[in-house]
Amino acid sequence: MSLYEQPSDPVCIRQFQPGDEASFRSLNEEWISHYFRIEARDEKTFSDPQGTILAPGGKILFATVAGRCVGCCALLRTAENEFEVAKMAVTPAYQGSGTGRKLLQAAIEEARNAGAHRLYLETNRTLTPAIRLYESLGFKHLPPNQVTPSPYERADVFMEMVLS
């Protein structure tokens, strides 16, 4: 049984494994290219998720069904006790099924287990279902005076979750 799996639940959450690079790229390119465009920062991350996310202390989780990756979520270490939730994607066939919620809950738990005190994320107002999910799990919108400029052109919503 994999991390966070429940026997009756066909969606399993697991850590990044060697060979997952292609799934990480395709899941994210699918949603980004549908709504926006792939930016240079995306390409850098997709080309080397181990070097850009894992090596600096981050994590990548995958939602799988029968061994097939249907979703992913990265935790980028931004400070000693802080992660950015990034590159969260669920393939369209599994959107609305609770897969994203399960994936994000697992990411929050991973961050807590790693000693994080704060989670941060950037998104876009076009992605209303994602924003609702973040809000429902406790993320709060940041006021403009607390926002650090984003390297992404598409980022226009900034949120945080303070972990206790």
N, C-alpha and C positions, 0 to 999 in steps of 0.2 A: 504494500500500500504506500502511495506517495504522500508527501507533505500535505496536511489538511484534508486528505481524502476521507470521505464518509462512504461506507459500504454501499448505500443505496443511491449514491450520487454519481452519475456517469461523468461529470466534469471533475477532473483532478487538477490540483495545483502542485507544481513542482519547480525546483530551481533550474536555472540554465545549465545545460550540459553541452560538452563539446559536440559540434555538429548542428546546434540550434541557431547558428548565425543566419542561415537562409530563411528560417521561419520568422525570426525576429525582424529581418528586413522586409519580407513580403507582407507580414501582418501590418506593419507600420506604413509601408508604401501604399498599401491598399486604401487606407483611410486618408492619409495626407494628400495623395494625388486626386482623390475624389473631391475633397473640399478646398484644397489649397494647391501648393506646389512644393516639391522637395527642395529644401534650402541646403546651402553648403554645410551647415552644422548637422543637419539630418544625415547627409551623405557621409560625413566624417564618423558619426556614431554607427551607422549601418555597416560601414567598411571594417570597423574594429570594435565591436561591442565589448570584447574582453579587455582591450586596452583603455577604452574611453569610459567604461562603466564599472567593470568588475575589478580591475587592477587597482583603481584608486579607492576601493572599499565599498563599492556599490553592489547591487544585486539585480538580477533579472528573474522574474517569475513567469511561468507559462501555465495557461489553462489548457488541459489536454482532454480529448475525448477519444477513447480507444487508441491512445498513443499518438493521435494527431494534434498538433498545436492549433488551437482555435482562438487564443488570446495571449497577450503578454503585458507585462508592466515592469518598468525599471525603477529602481531607487538609486538616484545619483547622490553620492556623498558630497555634500556642499560645505560641511563643517564637522567638527568632532561629534556633535550631538544633533546633526541635522541632515535630512535627505530631501531631495527634490523628487516628487513622483513624476515620471516622464515616460514617454513612449508607450502609453497605455493604448492597447488596441484589442478589439474583439471582431472577428470576422463577421460579416453581415448575417450569415445563417444562424449565429448564436447571439446576436444582439437582442435584447429584450427578454432573454432567458434567465437572467440572474448571474450569468457568467462574469460580467464585468464587476458586479458587486462582490462576488466571491473572490475574484482576483484582487480587487482593491482592499478588501478586508484582510486578505493574506499579506499584502504588501504592508499595510499598517501594522499588523502583528510582527512581521519581520523587522520593521523599523524599531518598534518597541523593544524587541528582543536584542537588537543591536545597540540599545541605549539611547535612541533618538529622543529628543525633547520637542522637536518641531519637524513638521512636514510642510513642504511648499510645493505649489504647482502653478503652471501657466497653461491656459487654454484659450479658446476663442469663443465669443458669444454665439457663433453659429452652432456650436456643439451643445445645444440645450439639454439633451438627455444626459450627457456626461456631466454638465454643471449640476443638474438635479441630483445625480448620483453622488457627486462630491459633497454637496450640501447635506444630503440625507445621512451621510456618514460622519458629518461634523466639521467639514471644511468651512471656513469663513472667508468672505471676500476681504481683501486688503484695500485700505484706502490708498488713493494715488500717492500720497506723501510717504508711504511705506514700501513702495514698489521700486525694485532695482530694475533698470532698463534691461529688457530681454534681448538675447541675440536672435530671436525669431521674429520676423516681420508679422506673422499671423497672431502672435500673442497679444491679447487685449483684455484678458480676464486673469486675475492673479489671486490666489487663495492660499490659506495656510490652515494647519491643524496643530494645535499645541497639545502634545501628549503628556499625560500625567504619570 
